């Protein structure tokens, strides 16, 4: 599987997509919008890249999985609004995400070789699942992706999901002991089997300088390059 961490208007993902599309599944970890000004990418440019990725998904519905991150979903819930939000395009972005909701997911799981992986934007905390177990439908640990996606795809239940996804942890200047799967910092994720039993978690969100953080039970990959997960070699950066 090819993993694309936080985009924020960047184009590093194109090379990996062009090489592997149709050959291996490709999964984006979210955060398509809200570029960093110091990288020379404008909000308008990021908005265009966002639509390029949406069109890519439409043209390759089975080959591409698109997750959502905090810099995508904070347009839909003012309680999440963070830095760099593109206020000039806010209404259009809300319409675009809502109209294309079926193209996106909150989480995904996969088996590669003999390992099970759970993909989210920022990682899942077992304490967060317990806190919201009734809203999530009391999921077993192996079905957390299904529970999150079911809420997202249900128009009537989506507001409840957006509410619980607004749990921002203390280290992100929030007031929640347990951050949500779009807000956790890498330091919030416990590198143990108890966090998400049976899974290795794969996420982005915490921008790193040059190297990913690889633990025994998680991988934080937000280093502005694509990665390849395989059943016979360690995770490989595609630079």
C-alpha positions as CSV (number, residue, x, y, z in Angstrom):
1,X,0.0,0.0,0.0
2,X,1.2,3.5,-0.8
3,X,0.6,6.1,2.0
4,X,0.4,9.8,1.4
5,X,0.7,11.9,4.5
6,X,-0.4,15.5,5.0
7,X,-0.6,17.3,1.6
8,X,-1.4,21.0,2.5
9,X,-1.3,22.0,-1.1
10,X,2.0,20.2,-1.8
11,X,2.6,18.1,-4.9
12,X,5.1,15.4,-3.6
13,X,2.4,12.8,-3.9
14,X,2.1,13.0,-7.7
15,X,5.2,10.9,-8.4
16,X,4.1,8.0,-6.2
17,X,0.6,8.1,-7.6
18,X,1.8,8.1,-11.2
19,X,4.1,5.2,-10.5
20,X,1.8,3.0,-8.4
21,X,-1.8,3.8,-9.4
22,X,-3.6,0.6,-10.5
23,X,-0.7,-1.5,-9.1
24,X,-1.1,-1.0,-5.3
25,X,-3.8,0.7,-3.2
26,X,-3.1,4.3,-2.4
27,X,-4.2,6.0,0.8
28,X,-4.1,9.7,1.7
29,X,-4.0,10.5,5.4
30,X,-5.9,13.8,5.1
31,X,-5.1,17.5,5.5
32,X,-5.4,18.7,1.9
33,X,-6.0,22.4,2.6
34,X,-4.4,25.2,4.7
35,X,-0.8,25.4,3.4
36,X,2.2,26.8,5.2
37,X,2.9,30.3,3.9
38,X,6.7,29.8,4.3
39,X,6.5,27.0,1.7
40,X,5.3,29.4,-0.9
41,X,2.0,27.6,-1.5
42,X,-1.1,29.9,-1.6
43,X,-4.6,28.9,-0.2
44,X,-5.8,29.2,-3.8
45,X,-3.1,26.7,-4.9
46,X,-4.0,24.3,-2.1
47,X,-7.7,24.5,-3.0
48,X,-6.8,23.6,-6.6
49,X,-4.7,20.6,-5.4
50,X,-7.6,19.5,-3.2
51,X,-9.8,19.4,-6.3
52,X,-7.1,17.6,-8.3
53,X,-7.1,14.9,-5.6
54,X,-10.9,14.7,-5.6
55,X,-10.9,14.2,-9.3
56,X,-8.2,11.5,-9.0
57,X,-10.5,9.7,-6.6
58,X,-13.5,10.0,-8.9
59,X,-11.5,8.6,-11.8
60,X,-10.0,5.8,-9.7
61,X,-12.7,5.0,-7.0
62,X,-11.3,1.6,-6.1
63,X,-7.6,2.4,-6.2
64,X,-7.7,5.6,-4.0
65,X,-8.8,6.0,-0.3
66,X,-9.1,9.6,1.0
67,X,-9.1,10.2,4.7
68,X,-10.0,13.5,6.3
69,X,-7.9,15.5,8.7
70,X,-8.4,18.5,11.1
71,X,-7.5,21.0,8.4
72,X,-10.4,19.6,6.2
73,X,-13.0,19.0,8.9
74,X,-12.5,22.3,10.9
75,X,-14.4,24.0,8.1
76,X,-17.5,22.0,9.0
77,X,-17.4,22.7,12.8
78,X,-16.5,26.0,14.3
79,X,-15.5,24.3,17.5
80,X,-12.5,22.8,15.6
81,X,-11.3,25.9,13.8
82,X,-7.6,26.1,13.9
83,X,-4.8,28.1,12.3
84,X,-4.4,28.9,8.6
85,X,-8.1,28.4,7.9
86,X,-9.0,29.8,4.4
87,X,-11.9,32.0,5.4
88,X,-12.3,33.4,1.9
89,X,-13.1,30.0,0.6
90,X,-14.8,28.5,3.7
91,X,-18.3,28.4,2.2
92,X,-17.1,26.7,-1.0
93,X,-15.0,24.2,0.9
94,X,-17.9,23.2,3.1
95,X,-20.0,22.7,0.0
96,X,-17.2,20.7,-1.7
97,X,-16.6,18.4,1.3
98,X,-20.3,17.9,1.9
99,X,-21.2,17.2,-1.7
100,X,-18.4,14.7,-2.0
101,X,-18.7,13.2,1.5
102,X,-19.0,9.7,0.0
103,X,-15.5,10.0,-1.4
104,X,-14.0,10.4,2.0
105,X,-13.4,8.3,5.1
106,X,-12.4,9.0,8.7
107,X,-10.4,5.8,9.1
108,X,-9.4,2.7,7.2
109,X,-8.1,-0.7,8.1
110,X,-6.1,-3.2,6.1
111,X,-4.1,-6.4,6.4
112,X,-0.7,-6.4,4.7
113,X,1.1,-9.7,5.1
114,X,0.5,-10.9,8.6
115,X,-0.1,-7.5,10.1
116,X,-3.2,-5.4,10.6
117,X,-3.0,-1.7,10.2
118,X,-5.4,1.1,11.3
119,X,-5.1,4.3,9.3
120,X,-6.3,7.7,10.6
121,X,-5.2,11.3,10.3
122,X,-3.8,11.6,13.9
123,X,-4.1,8.2,15.6
124,X,-6.8,6.6,17.8
125,X,-6.7,6.7,21.6
126,X,-8.4,3.9,23.5
127,X,-9.5,6.4,26.1
128,X,-11.2,8.5,23.4
129,X,-13.1,5.4,22.2
130,X,-14.3,4.6,25.8
131,X,-15.3,8.3,26.3
132,X,-17.6,8.2,23.2
133,X,-18.4,4.5,23.1
134,X,-22.2,5.1,23.0
135,X,-22.0,7.6,20.1
136,X,-19.6,5.2,18.3
137,X,-22.1,2.3,18.8
138,X,-20.0,0.4,21.4
139,X,-17.6,-0.9,18.7
140,X,-15.2,-3.8,19.2
141,X,-11.6,-2.7,18.7
142,X,-11.4,-4.3,15.3
143,X,-14.4,-2.3,14.0
144,X,-13.5,1.3,15.0
145,X,-12.9,2.2,11.4
146,X,-16.3,1.0,10.4
147,X,-17.9,2.8,13.3
148,X,-16.3,6.1,12.4
149,X,-17.0,5.8,8.7
150,X,-20.7,4.8,9.4
151,X,-21.2,8.0,11.4
152,X,-19.5,10.1,8.7
153,X,-21.6,8.7,5.8
154,X,-24.9,9.0,7.8
155,X,-26.1,12.6,7.1
156,X,-28.2,12.6,10.3
157,X,-25.4,11.3,12.5
158,X,-22.5,13.3,11.0
159,X,-23.1,16.3,13.3
160,X,-22.5,14.0,16.3
161,X,-19.3,12.7,14.8
162,X,-18.1,16.3,14.1
163,X,-18.8,17.1,17.7
164,X,-16.7,14.2,19.2
165,X,-14.0,14.8,16.6
166,X,-13.6,18.3,18.1
167,X,-11.8,16.8,21.1
168,X,-8.5,18.7,21.0
169,X,-5.8,17.5,23.4
170,X,-3.9,19.7,25.8
171,X,-0.7,19.6,23.8
172,X,-2.7,21.1,20.8
173,X,-4.0,23.9,23.0
174,X,-7.3,22.1,23.6
175,X,-9.0,21.0,26.8
176,X,-9.5,17.2,26.2
177,X,-7.6,14.5,28.0
178,X,-8.1,12.3,25.0
179,X,-7.7,13.8,21.6
180,X,-9.8,12.6,18.6
181,X,-8.4,10.7,15.6
182,X,-7.9,14.0,13.7
183,X,-6.3,15.9,16.5
184,X,-3.9,13.7,18.5
185,X,-0.2,14.7,18.6
186,X,2.2,11.8,18.1
187,X,3.2,12.2,21.8
188,X,-0.4,11.3,22.7
189,X,-0.3,7.9,21.2
190,X,0.7,5.1,23.5
191,X,3.1,2.7,21.8
192,X,1.4,-0.4,23.2
193,X,-1.0,-3.1,22.2
194,X,-3.6,-1.7,24.6
195,X,-4.2,1.4,22.5
196,X,-5.8,-0.3,19.5
197,X,-5.5,-4.1,20.2
198,X,-4.3,-6.1,17.2
199,X,-3.4,-3.0,15.0
200,X,-0.4,-1.1,14.0
201,X,-1.6,2.5,13.7
202,X,-0.5,4.7,10.8
203,X,-1.1,8.4,10.9
204,X,0.3,11.9,10.1
205,X,-0.8,15.2,11.5
206,X,2.3,15.9,13.6
207,X,4.7,17.6,11.2
208,X,8.2,16.1,11.6
209,X,11.5,17.6,10.3
210,X,12.8,14.8,8.0
211,X,12.3,11.3,9.5
212,X,9.1,9.5,10.5
213,X,8.6,8.3,14.1
214,X,8.3,4.5,14.0
215,X,7.3,2.7,17.2
216,X,6.5,-0.9,17.8
217,X,2.7,-0.3,17.3
218,X,2.5,3.0,15.4
219,X,4.0,5.0,12.6
220,X,3.8,8.8,12.3
221,X,4.7,9.7,8.7
222,X,4.2,13.4,8.3
223,X,7.5,14.2,6.6
224,X,6.3,15.5,3.1
225,X,7.0,12.3,1.2
226,X,5.1,9.2,0.2
227,X,5.7,5.8,1.8
228,X,5.2,2.2,0.7
229,X,4.0,-0.5,3.2
230,X,4.9,-4.0,2.2
231,X,4.7,-7.4,3.8
232,X,8.4,-8.3,3.2
233,X,10.3,-5.0,3.8
234,X,10.2,-2.3,6.4
235,X,8.2,0.8,5.5
236,X,10.0,2.6,2.7
237,X,10.1,6.3,2.0
238,X,9.5,7.1,-1.7
239,X,11.6,10.2,-2.4
